[in-house]
Amino acid sequence: MMELNKNSFFFYVLKECGGKIDPRNIEFMIEALKEWLPDDAGFPETGYSMDAYELGQREYKEFIMRNLK
């Protein structure tokens, strides 16, 4: 069984809305966010190398995915 993260987006939304939102709607939104998050890294005009930027973006996306639920 998966252990739920009490610091997750799921619990944050439940707490902030005071239980007014159906948890199934939050789960739907989480799945939509997973699909919406880009797989490819864009490259802004910075002095950083492309590899460093892609690594940072990938790590941040993984952080978001871990903490959605």
MDTraj code that builds the backbone (N, CA, C; nanometers):
import mdtraj as md
import numpy as np

residues = "MET MET GLU LEU ASN LYS ASN SER PHE PHE PHE TYR VAL LEU LYS GLU CYS GLY GLY LYS ILE ASP PRO ARG ASN ILE GLU PHE MET ILE GLU ALA LEU LYS GLU TRP LEU PRO ASP ASP ALA GLY PHE PRO GLU THR GLY TYR SER MET ASP ALA TYR GLU LEU GLY GLN ARG GLU TYR LYS GLU PHE ILE MET ARG ASN LEU LYS".split()
xyz = np.array([
    [0.0837, -0.1186, 0.0000],
    [0.0000, 0.0000, 0.0000],
    [0.0879, 0.1245, 0.0000],
    [0.0498, 0.2226, -0.0796],
    [0.1273, 0.3452, -0.0900],
    [0.1047, 0.4330, 0.0333],
    [0.2141, 0.4849, 0.0884],
    [0.2044, 0.5759, 0.2020],
    [0.1779, 0.7164, 0.1488],
    [0.0739, 0.7811, 0.2009],
    [0.0402, 0.9148, 0.1550],
    [0.1306, 1.0181, 0.2209],
    [0.1734, 1.1133, 0.1425],
    [0.2608, 1.2207, 0.1882],
    [0.1740, 1.3321, 0.2457],
    [0.1849, 1.3585, 0.3754],
    [0.1026, 1.4607, 0.4405],
    [0.1395, 1.6017, 0.3953],
    [0.2527, 1.6194, 0.3273],
    [0.2934, 1.7491, 0.2745],
    [0.2650, 1.7606, 0.1252],
    [0.1804, 1.6712, 0.0743],
    [0.1536, 1.6662, -0.0692],
    [0.0539, 1.7726, -0.1125],
    [0.0477, 1.7930, -0.2426],
    [-0.0497, 1.8831, -0.3033],
    [-0.1914, 1.8378, -0.2693],
    [-0.2153, 1.7073, -0.2700],
    [-0.3465, 1.6500, -0.2395],
    [-0.3956, 1.6975, -0.1034],
    [-0.3118, 1.6815, 0.0000],
    [-0.3518, 1.7218, 0.1346],
    [-0.3560, 1.8734, 0.1494],
    [-0.2709, 1.9430, 0.0782],
    [-0.2729, 2.0891, 0.0819],
    [-0.4070, 2.1419, 0.0317],
    [-0.4547, 2.0887, -0.0805],
    [-0.5824, 2.1336, -0.1361],
    [-0.6968, 2.0981, -0.0413],
    [-0.6953, 1.9772, 0.0141],
    [-0.8011, 1.9386, 0.1077],
    [-0.8055, 2.0335, 0.2272],
    [-0.6883, 2.0654, 0.2791],
    [-0.6815, 2.1539, 0.3959],
    [-0.7273, 2.2954, 0.3608],
    [-0.6807, 2.3486, 0.2482],
    [-0.7126, 2.4864, 0.2104],
    [-0.8604, 2.5054, 0.1761],
    [-0.9246, 2.4022, 0.1211],
    [-1.0650, 2.4169, 0.0827],
    [-1.1586, 2.3768, 0.1961],
    [-1.1029, 2.3311, 0.3063],
    [-1.1864, 2.2940, 0.4205],
    [-1.2774, 2.1758, 0.3910],
    [-1.2346, 2.0884, 0.3012],
    [-1.3130, 1.9697, 0.2695],
    [-1.4292, 1.9952, 0.1743],
    [-1.4342, 2.1128, 0.1125],
    [-1.5446, 2.1468, 0.0221],
    [-1.5286, 2.0845, -0.1165],
    [-1.4094, 2.0379, -0.1489],
    [-1.3839, 1.9773, -0.2800],
    [-1.3781, 1.8258, -0.2641],
    [-1.4476, 1.7570, -0.3512],
    [-1.4477, 1.6104, -0.3510],
    [-1.3056, 1.5616, -0.3802],
    [-1.2513, 1.4733, -0.2957],
    [-1.1155, 1.4224, -0.3190],
    [-1.0967, 1.3597, -0.4569],
    [-1.2039, 1.3058, -0.5163],
    [-1.1928, 1.2489, -0.6514],
    [-1.1598, 1.3569, -0.7536],
    [-1.2090, 1.4795, -0.7298],
    [-1.1755, 1.5899, -0.8204],
    [-1.0285, 1.6286, -0.8073],
    [-0.9765, 1.6203, -0.6868],
    [-0.8342, 1.6505, -0.6658],
    [-0.7494, 1.5451, -0.7360],
    [-0.7882, 1.4187, -0.7235],
    [-0.7151, 1.3122, -0.7906],
    [-0.7183, 1.3310, -0.9422],
    [-0.8327, 1.3729, -0.9969],
    [-0.8426, 1.4003, -1.1402],
    [-0.7455, 1.5121, -1.1786],
    [-0.7406, 1.6176, -1.0969],
    [-0.6520, 1.7308, -1.1245],
    [-0.5055, 1.6874, -1.1195],
    [-0.4707, 1.6023, -1.0259],
    [-0.3329, 1.5523, -1.0166],
    [-0.2953, 1.4761, -1.1429],
    [-0.3833, 1.3906, -1.1909],
    [-0.3551, 1.3164, -1.3138],
    [-0.3410, 1.4111, -1.4324],
    [-0.4256, 1.5142, -1.4371],
    [-0.4154, 1.6130, -1.5446],
    [-0.2829, 1.6880, -1.5364],
    [-0.2381, 1.7211, -1.4160],
    [-0.1094, 1.7894, -1.3987],
    [0.0058, 1.7017, -1.4455],
    [-0.0015, 1.5734, -1.4162],
    [0.1045, 1.4819, -1.4591],
    [0.1170, 1.4806, -1.6111],
    [0.0025, 1.4833, -1.6799],
    [0.0036, 1.4852, -1.8259],
    [0.0487, 1.6201, -1.8792],
    [0.0158, 1.7272, -1.8076],
    [0.0446, 1.8633, -1.8523],
    [0.1912, 1.9001, -1.8351],
    [0.2559, 1.8494, -1.7310],
    [0.3961, 1.8840, -1.7085],
    [0.4796, 1.8425, -1.8289],
    [0.5633, 1.9317, -1.8794],
    [0.6388, 1.9009, -2.0010],
    [0.7438, 1.7929, -1.9785],
    [0.7640, 1.7116, -2.0801],
    [0.8691, 1.6102, -2.0757],
    [1.0011, 1.6673, -2.1252],
    [0.9925, 1.7588, -2.2209],
    [1.1130, 1.8163, -2.2798],
    [1.1504, 1.9453, -2.2090],
    [1.2778, 1.9641, -2.1896],
    [1.3273, 2.0862, -2.1270],
    [1.3420, 2.1945, -2.2328],
    [1.2895, 2.3093, -2.2013],
    [1.3133, 2.4247, -2.2871],
    [1.4495, 2.4826, -2.2506],
    [1.5004, 2.5749, -2.3277],
    [1.6325, 2.6310, -2.2991],
    [1.6254, 2.7825, -2.3010],
    [1.6209, 2.8433, -2.1822],
    [1.6150, 2.9889, -2.1780],
    [1.7505, 3.0491, -2.2139],
    [1.7512, 3.1773, -2.2394],
    [1.8759, 3.2480, -2.2702],
    [1.9513, 3.2739, -2.1406],
    [2.0314, 3.1778, -2.0995],
    [2.1112, 3.1915, -1.9774],
    [2.2536, 3.1511, -2.0083],
    [2.3395, 3.1701, -1.9121],
    [2.4783, 3.1311, -1.9275],
    [2.5033, 2.9855, -1.8902],
    [2.3970, 2.9144, -1.8476],
    [2.4138, 2.7764, -1.8063],
    [2.4188, 2.6839, -1.9267],
    [2.4859, 2.5726, -1.9105],
    [2.4887, 2.4751, -2.0194],
    [2.3522, 2.4076, -2.0311],
    [2.3218, 2.3568, -2.1473],
    [2.1947, 2.2881, -2.1706],
    [2.1811, 2.1678, -2.0785],
    [2.2900, 2.0941, -2.0553],
    [2.2850, 1.9767, -1.9684],
    [2.2454, 2.0142, -1.8269],
    [2.3030, 2.1216, -1.7752],
    [2.2718, 2.1653, -1.6388],
    [2.1260, 2.2076, -1.6289],
    [2.0772, 2.2782, -1.7293],
    [1.9382, 2.3238, -1.7276],
    [1.8428, 2.2057, -1.7338],
    [1.8689, 2.1094, -1.8231],
    [1.7813, 1.9917, -1.8353],
    [1.7819, 1.9100, -1.7070],
    [1.8975, 1.8946, -1.6446],
    [1.9066, 1.8196, -1.5198],
    [1.8248, 1.8879, -1.4111],
    [1.8377, 2.0187, -1.3999],
    [1.7617, 2.0922, -1.2993],
    [1.6122, 2.0835, -1.3230],
    [1.5702, 2.0964, -1.4481],
    [1.4279, 2.0894, -1.4788],
    [1.3748, 1.9488, -1.4526],
    [1.4514, 1.8484, -1.4868],
    [1.4093, 1.7099, -1.4639],
    [1.3969, 1.6814, -1.3144],
    [1.4937, 1.7293, -1.2353],
    [1.4877, 1.7080, -1.0906],
    [1.3678, 1.7794, -1.0295],
    [1.3376, 1.9003, -1.0768],
    [1.2239, 1.9745, -1.0232],
    [1.0928, 1.9066, -1.0610],
    [1.0841, 1.8552, -1.1841],
    [0.9633, 1.7840, -1.2251],
    [0.9447, 1.6588, -1.1390],
    [1.0524, 1.5869, -1.1116],
    [1.0436, 1.4680, -1.0269],
    [0.9984, 1.5053, -0.8860],
    [1.0469, 1.6180, -0.8332],
    [1.0039, 1.6668, -0.7019],
    [0.8533, 1.6937, -0.7024],
    [0.8052, 1.7611, -0.8070],
    [0.6619, 1.7899, -0.8164],
    [0.5821, 1.6614, -0.8238],
    [0.6239, 1.5678, -0.9072],
    [0.5516, 1.4423, -0.9239],
    [0.5452, 1.3634, -0.7931],
    [0.6568, 1.3613, -0.7182],
    [0.6589, 1.2888, -0.5900],
    [0.5640, 1.3520, -0.4894],
    [0.5466, 1.4827, -0.4949],
    [0.4697, 1.5518, -0.3924],
    [0.3282, 1.5876, -0.4328],
    [0.2825, 1.5412, -0.5478],
    [0.1431, 1.5644, -0.5826],
    [0.0511, 1.4853, -0.4897],
    [0.0866, 1.3586, -0.4676],
    [0.0048, 1.2747, -0.3796],
    [0.0916, 1.1763, -0.3062],
])
top = md.Topology()
chain = top.add_chain()
for i, resn in enumerate(residues, 1):
    res = top.add_residue(resn, chain, resSeq=i)
    for name in ("N", "CA", "C"):
        top.add_atom(name, md.element.get_by_symbol(name[0]), res)
traj = md.Trajectory(xyz[None], top)
